[in-house]
Amino acid sequence: MNARLEALATAGQSIWLDNIRRSMFASGELRDLISAGLRGMTSNPTIFEKAIGSGSDYDEQLATLAGSETDPNRLFEALAIRDIRSACDEFRGLYDATVGGDGYVSLEVSPLLAHDTDGTIAAAKRLWAAVDRPNVMIKIPGTPEGVPAITDVIAAGINVNVTLLFSTEQYEAAAHAYIAGIERRVQAGQPVDRVASVASVFVSRIDTAVDKLLDAKIAQGADLKILLGKAGVAGLKMTYERFRALFGADRFAKLRERGAHVQRPLWASTSTKNPAYPELMYVETVVGPDTVNTLPPATLDALMDRGTVVPDTVESDLPGARAELEHLAGAGISLADVTHQLQVEGVASFAASYDAMLAAISAKHEQLAGAVAAKG
């Protein structure tokens, strides 16, 4: 086991991989990572776009489907479900050993449904049934329309990864939605001990957006350089503080007695976008109990090779983090406006990736169908 991943697990944080591609299964790469201490996996439309749109990993299955299916949405789901099932099966031993504490793999509902509550609920239930693995998590965006869907889907006993959260306020809405779903199950006399959820809070994109605003003010003479690269981690610390309060309160204590799990905060978008910043600034600074950090491959490699693990860094210097956010507000930068816009842009970005992926699948499907016809 990798010493750094083991140290993080001891500190209460699970490291997941923010990537999936079919070649990881046959090669044994994923199995090796799990042995090293990887505890879960996430995917999103951009990841699948890259995986399916390039290379030939998916050609065999597409060729098999060439004569029976032409809808690119259904073709994508067939490809994705096969990968998610394979990953779930690789993680199943960990899931069982931790009694549902870890070993999850996430699959996202179509981002085109981000503003459709009923459509999201229906898609989540359909994907849950299609994957048919207890350790799959269905990703639902934490948009205003997604929040009520979270409650319904949790109430149905489906694991949920709430995605595209950027602020403490957005996180809190997702947390309340999860708790409400668990309450509905308890009221209905249904078990809650194997219903799991994470709330994915994106971090590096916040610094990218805020730094751009700061740079504009600095160029005009404002003395704000001290705030560059601070908003993201400061925001996560405030979110974690809120997590502790919500899940330490009496309301959830009653559910915990029935076997309910906390909805763990998951730190997402944790690769450093600005080369001037430390490569692990969104990893080493946000360690805490009951958290998840999902890392892209390069960031995971850096952590395993040279990361420094210090427990409870997400709770260090909370007054300083609060002061940084107050300084930003005093400088005329509204974090509420920034995070709202980031959620809007995140939905649009995933939708664009989804459309690009469908176009790539259609093109490759037509090519393979033509080849099959020519052979026939």
C-alpha positions as CSV (number, residue, x, y, z in Angstrom):
1,M,0.0,0.0,0.0
2,N,1.2,3.5,-0.8
3,A,2.3,5.2,2.5
4,R,0.7,8.5,1.6
5,L,-2.6,7.0,0.7
6,E,-2.5,4.9,3.9
7,A,-1.7,8.0,5.9
8,L,-4.7,9.9,4.4
9,A,-7.0,7.0,5.1
10,T,-5.8,7.0,8.7
11,A,-6.6,10.7,8.8
12,G,-10.1,10.0,7.6
13,Q,-9.8,11.0,4.0
14,S,-10.5,8.7,1.0
15,I,-8.6,9.3,-2.2
16,W,-10.6,8.6,-5.4
17,L,-9.5,8.8,-9.0
18,D,-11.2,11.3,-11.3
19,N,-10.8,9.3,-14.5
20,I,-12.0,6.2,-16.2
21,R,-11.0,4.4,-19.4
22,R,-11.6,0.8,-20.6
23,S,-8.0,-0.2,-20.9
24,M,-7.6,0.2,-17.1
25,F,-9.4,-3.0,-16.4
26,A,-7.7,-5.6,-18.6
27,S,-4.3,-4.1,-17.9
28,G,-4.6,-4.5,-14.2
29,E,-3.9,-0.8,-13.7
30,L,-7.0,-0.1,-11.6
31,R,-6.5,-3.2,-9.5
32,D,-2.9,-2.0,-8.8
33,L,-4.2,1.4,-7.7
34,I,-6.8,-0.2,-5.4
35,S,-4.0,-2.3,-3.8
36,A,-2.0,1.0,-3.4
37,G,-4.9,2.5,-1.5
38,L,-7.3,4.1,-4.0
39,R,-10.8,4.0,-2.5
40,G,-13.2,5.1,-5.3
41,M,-13.6,6.6,-8.8
42,T,-15.5,9.4,-10.4
43,S,-16.4,10.1,-14.0
44,N,-18.0,12.9,-15.9
45,P,-19.0,13.8,-19.5
46,T,-15.6,15.3,-20.2
47,I,-13.8,12.2,-19.0
48,F,-16.0,10.0,-21.2
49,E,-15.6,12.3,-24.1
50,K,-11.8,11.9,-24.0
51,A,-12.0,8.1,-23.3
52,I,-14.5,7.3,-26.1
53,G,-13.6,9.9,-28.6
54,S,-9.9,8.9,-28.9
55,G,-8.3,5.6,-29.5
56,S,-10.0,2.2,-30.3
57,D,-10.9,0.9,-26.8
58,Y,-14.6,1.1,-27.6
59,D,-14.6,0.0,-31.2
60,E,-15.3,-3.6,-30.5
61,Q,-18.5,-2.9,-28.5
62,L,-19.6,-0.2,-31.0
63,A,-19.2,-2.6,-33.8
64,T,-21.3,-5.2,-32.0
65,L,-24.0,-2.6,-31.5
66,A,-23.8,-1.3,-35.1
67,G,-26.7,-3.3,-36.4
68,S,-29.1,-3.0,-33.5
69,E,-28.7,0.6,-32.2
70,T,-28.3,4.0,-33.8
71,D,-29.3,6.4,-31.0
72,P,-26.0,8.0,-29.8
73,N,-27.5,8.5,-26.3
74,R,-28.2,4.8,-25.9
75,L,-24.9,3.9,-27.5
76,F,-23.1,6.1,-24.9
77,E,-25.0,4.6,-22.0
78,A,-24.2,1.1,-23.2
79,L,-20.5,2.0,-23.3
80,A,-20.5,3.8,-20.0
81,I,-22.5,1.2,-18.1
82,R,-20.1,-1.5,-19.1
83,D,-17.2,0.6,-17.8
84,I,-18.9,1.5,-14.6
85,R,-19.9,-2.1,-13.9
86,S,-16.3,-3.2,-14.5
87,A,-15.0,-0.5,-12.1
88,C,-17.7,-1.3,-9.5
89,D,-16.7,-5.0,-9.6
90,E,-13.0,-4.0,-9.1
91,F,-14.0,-2.0,-6.0
92,R,-16.5,-4.4,-4.7
93,G,-14.1,-6.1,-2.3
94,L,-13.3,-2.7,-0.7
95,Y,-17.0,-1.8,-0.6
96,D,-17.8,-5.0,1.3
97,A,-14.8,-4.8,3.6
98,T,-15.8,-1.2,4.6
99,V,-19.5,-2.2,4.9
100,G,-20.4,0.4,2.3
101,G,-18.0,3.0,3.6
102,D,-16.0,3.2,0.4
103,G,-15.4,1.6,-3.0
104,Y,-17.9,3.7,-5.0
105,V,-17.9,4.5,-8.7
106,S,-19.8,7.5,-10.0
107,L,-21.9,7.8,-13.2
108,E,-23.5,11.1,-14.2
109,V,-27.0,11.7,-15.4
110,S,-27.1,13.6,-18.7
111,P,-26.0,17.2,-18.1
112,L,-28.8,18.2,-20.5
113,L,-31.2,17.4,-17.6
114,A,-29.5,19.8,-15.2
115,H,-32.6,22.0,-15.1
116,D,-35.2,19.2,-15.3
117,T,-36.1,17.8,-11.9
118,D,-38.4,15.1,-13.0
119,G,-36.1,14.1,-15.9
120,T,-33.2,13.8,-13.5
121,I,-35.1,11.6,-11.1
122,A,-36.2,9.3,-13.9
123,A,-32.7,9.1,-15.4
124,A,-31.1,8.4,-12.0
125,K,-33.5,5.5,-11.3
126,R,-32.9,4.1,-14.8
127,L,-29.1,4.3,-14.6
128,W,-29.2,2.8,-11.1
129,A,-31.2,-0.2,-12.3
130,A,-29.1,-0.6,-15.5
131,V,-25.8,-0.6,-13.7
132,D,-27.2,-2.9,-11.0
133,R,-24.3,-2.6,-8.6
134,P,-24.7,-1.5,-4.9
135,N,-21.5,0.6,-5.1
136,V,-22.5,2.8,-8.0
137,M,-23.2,6.5,-7.2
138,I,-25.4,8.4,-9.5
139,K,-24.2,12.0,-10.1
140,I,-26.8,14.7,-9.9
141,P,-25.9,18.4,-10.3
142,G,-26.5,20.7,-7.3
143,T,-28.5,23.1,-9.4
144,P,-31.8,24.6,-8.0
145,E,-33.6,22.0,-10.1
146,G,-31.3,19.2,-9.1
147,V,-31.6,19.7,-5.3
148,P,-35.2,18.3,-5.0
149,A,-34.2,15.4,-7.3
150,I,-31.5,14.5,-4.8
151,T,-34.1,14.1,-2.0
152,D,-36.3,11.9,-4.2
153,V,-33.4,9.7,-5.4
154,I,-32.0,9.3,-1.9
155,A,-35.5,8.4,-0.6
156,A,-35.6,5.7,-3.3
157,G,-32.4,4.1,-1.8
158,I,-30.0,5.2,-4.5
159,N,-26.5,6.4,-3.8
160,V,-25.9,10.0,-5.0
161,N,-22.8,12.0,-5.8
162,V,-24.0,15.7,-5.8
163,T,-21.8,17.5,-8.4
164,L,-21.0,21.0,-9.5
165,L,-21.1,22.7,-6.1
166,F,-18.9,25.7,-5.7
167,S,-20.0,27.5,-2.5
168,T,-20.9,26.7,1.0
169,E,-24.5,27.8,0.3
170,Q,-24.8,25.4,-2.6
171,Y,-23.2,22.7,-0.5
172,E,-25.7,23.3,2.3
173,A,-28.7,22.9,0.0
174,A,-27.3,19.6,-1.1
175,A,-26.7,18.4,2.4
176,H,-30.2,19.3,3.5
177,A,-31.6,17.5,0.4
178,Y,-29.7,14.4,1.4
179,I,-30.9,14.5,5.0
180,A,-34.5,15.0,3.9
181,G,-34.2,11.9,1.7
182,I,-32.9,9.8,4.6
183,E,-35.7,11.1,6.8
184,R,-38.2,10.0,4.2
185,R,-36.7,6.5,4.2
186,V,-36.8,6.4,8.0
187,Q,-40.4,7.6,8.1
188,A,-41.3,4.9,5.6
189,G,-39.6,2.2,7.7
190,Q,-36.9,1.6,5.1
191,P,-33.2,0.8,5.8
192,V,-30.7,3.6,5.6
193,D,-27.4,1.9,6.5
194,R,-26.4,1.2,2.8
195,V,-27.5,4.5,1.3
196,A,-24.4,6.7,0.6
197,S,-23.8,10.2,-0.7
198,V,-21.0,12.6,-1.3
199,A,-21.2,16.4,-2.0
200,S,-18.6,17.4,-4.6
201,V,-17.3,20.9,-4.1
202,F,-15.1,22.2,-6.9
203,V,-12.1,24.2,-5.9
204,S,-9.4,25.1,-8.5
205,R,-12.0,26.8,-10.8
206,I,-12.8,29.2,-7.9
207,D,-9.2,30.4,-7.7
208,T,-9.0,30.7,-11.5
209,A,-12.1,32.9,-11.6
210,V,-11.3,35.0,-8.5
211,D,-7.7,35.5,-9.4
212,K,-8.8,37.0,-12.7
213,L,-10.9,39.5,-10.9
214,L,-8.1,40.2,-8.5
215,D,-5.5,40.7,-11.3
216,A,-7.8,43.3,-12.9
217,K,-7.9,45.3,-9.6
218,I,-4.2,44.8,-9.0
219,A,-3.5,46.2,-12.4
220,Q,-5.4,49.3,-11.4
221,G,-3.2,49.7,-8.3
222,A,-5.1,47.8,-5.6
223,D,-2.9,46.1,-3.0
224,L,-4.5,42.6,-3.2
225,K,-1.7,40.2,-4.2
226,I,-1.9,38.6,-0.8
227,L,-5.4,37.2,-1.8
228,L,-4.3,35.4,-5.0
229,G,-4.9,31.7,-4.8
230,K,-6.6,31.9,-1.4
231,A,-10.3,31.8,-2.2
232,G,-10.6,28.2,-3.1
233,V,-9.1,26.6,0.0
234,A,-10.7,29.2,2.3
235,G,-14.1,28.4,0.8
236,L,-13.5,24.6,1.4
237,K,-12.6,25.3,5.0
238,M,-15.9,27.1,5.5
239,T,-17.8,24.3,3.8
240,Y,-16.2,21.7,6.0
241,E,-17.0,23.8,9.1
242,R,-20.7,23.8,7.9
243,F,-20.5,20.1,7.3
244,R,-19.4,19.5,10.9
245,A,-22.3,21.6,12.2
246,L,-25.0,20.1,10.0
247,F,-24.0,16.5,10.6
248,G,-23.2,17.0,14.3
249,A,-26.6,18.5,15.0
250,D,-29.6,16.8,16.7
251,R,-31.5,16.4,13.5
252,F,-28.9,14.1,12.0
253,A,-28.1,12.4,15.3
254,K,-31.5,10.7,15.2
255,L,-30.8,9.4,11.7
256,R,-27.3,8.2,12.7
257,E,-28.9,6.1,15.4
258,R,-30.8,4.3,12.6
259,G,-27.6,3.6,10.8
260,A,-27.4,6.6,8.4
261,H,-24.0,7.7,7.1
262,V,-22.9,11.3,6.9
263,Q,-22.9,12.8,3.4
264,R,-19.1,13.3,3.0
265,P,-17.8,16.4,1.4
266,L,-15.8,15.5,-1.7
267,W,-13.1,18.0,-3.0
268,A,-13.2,18.1,-6.8
269,S,-11.3,19.9,-9.5
270,T,-8.2,19.5,-7.3
271,S,-5.5,19.7,-10.0
272,T,-3.6,23.0,-9.8
273,K,-4.4,25.1,-12.9
274,N,-1.9,27.9,-12.2
275,P,1.7,26.7,-12.6
276,A,2.8,29.3,-10.0
277,Y,1.0,27.5,-7.3
278,P,2.1,24.2,-5.6
279,E,1.0,21.1,-7.5
280,L,-0.7,19.7,-4.4
281,M,-2.2,22.9,-2.9
282,Y,-5.7,21.4,-3.2
283,V,-4.7,18.1,-1.6
284,E,-2.3,18.8,1.3
285,T,-4.3,21.7,2.7
286,V,-7.8,20.1,2.8
287,V,-7.2,16.8,4.8
288,G,-10.0,16.0,7.3
289,P,-12.1,13.2,8.7
290,D,-15.1,12.1,6.6
291,T,-13.9,13.7,3.4
292,V,-13.0,12.5,-0.1
293,N,-10.6,14.0,-2.5
294,T,-10.9,12.9,-6.2
295,L,-7.8,13.4,-8.2
296,P,-6.9,13.3,-11.9
297,P,-4.1,10.9,-12.7
298,A,-1.2,13.4,-12.7
299,T,-2.2,14.8,-9.3
300,L,-2.7,11.3,-7.9
301,D,0.8,10.3,-9.1
302,A,2.3,13.5,-7.5
303,L,0.6,12.7,-4.2
304,M,1.7,9.1,-4.2
305,D,5.3,10.1,-5.1
306,R,6.0,13.2,-3.0
307,G,2.9,14.4,-1.1
308,T,3.1,15.6,2.5
309,V,0.2,14.3,4.7
310,V,-0.7,16.3,7.8
311,P,-4.0,15.4,9.4
312,D,-6.8,18.0,9.9
313,T,-5.4,20.7,7.7
314,V,-8.9,21.5,6.5
315,E,-9.6,22.8,10.0
316,S,-6.4,24.7,10.5
317,D,-6.5,28.5,10.8
318,L,-10.2,28.9,10.3
319,P,-10.1,32.6,11.5
320,G,-7.5,33.2,8.8
321,A,-9.6,31.6,6.1
322,R,-12.6,33.7,7.2
323,A,-10.6,36.8,7.2
324,E,-9.4,36.1,3.6
325,L,-13.0,35.8,2.4
326,E,-14.0,39.0,4.2
327,H,-11.0,40.7,2.6
328,L,-12.3,39.6,-0.8
329,A,-15.7,40.9,-0.1
330,G,-14.2,44.2,1.1
331,A,-12.4,44.5,-2.2
332,G,-15.7,44.3,-4.0
333,I,-15.5,40.7,-5.1
334,S,-18.7,38.7,-4.5
335,L,-17.9,35.1,-4.0
336,A,-21.6,34.4,-4.3
337,D,-21.7,35.9,-7.8
338,V,-18.5,34.0,-8.8
339,T,-19.7,30.6,-7.6
340,H,-23.2,31.0,-9.1
341,Q,-21.5,31.8,-12.5
342,L,-19.2,28.8,-12.1
343,Q,-22.1,26.5,-11.6
344,V,-23.8,27.9,-14.7
345,E,-20.6,27.5,-16.7
346,G,-20.0,24.0,-15.3
347,V,-23.3,22.8,-16.5
348,A,-22.7,24.4,-19.9
349,S,-19.2,22.8,-20.1
350,F,-20.4,19.3,-19.3
351,A,-23.3,19.7,-21.8
352,A,-20.9,20.7,-24.5
353,S,-18.6,17.7,-23.7
354,Y,-21.7,15.5,-23.7
355,D,-22.7,16.8,-27.2
356,A,-19.1,16.4,-28.5
357,M,-19.0,12.9,-27.2
358,L,-22.3,12.0,-28.8
359,A,-21.0,13.4,-32.1
360,A,-17.8,11.3,-31.8
361,I,-19.8,8.2,-31.0
362,S,-22.1,8.8,-34.0
363,A,-19.1,9.3,-36.4
364,K,-17.3,6.2,-35.1
365,H,-20.5,4.2,-35.2
366,E,-21.2,5.1,-38.8
367,Q,-17.6,4.2,-39.7
368,L,-17.8,0.8,-38.0
369,A,-21.3,0.1,-39.3
370,G,-20.0,0.8,-42.8
371,A,-17.1,-1.6,-42.2
372,V,-19.5,-4.3,-41.0
373,A,-21.7,-3.8,-44.0
374,A,-18.8,-4.0,-46.4
375,K,-17.7,-7.3,-44.8
376,G,-21.2,-8.7,-45.1
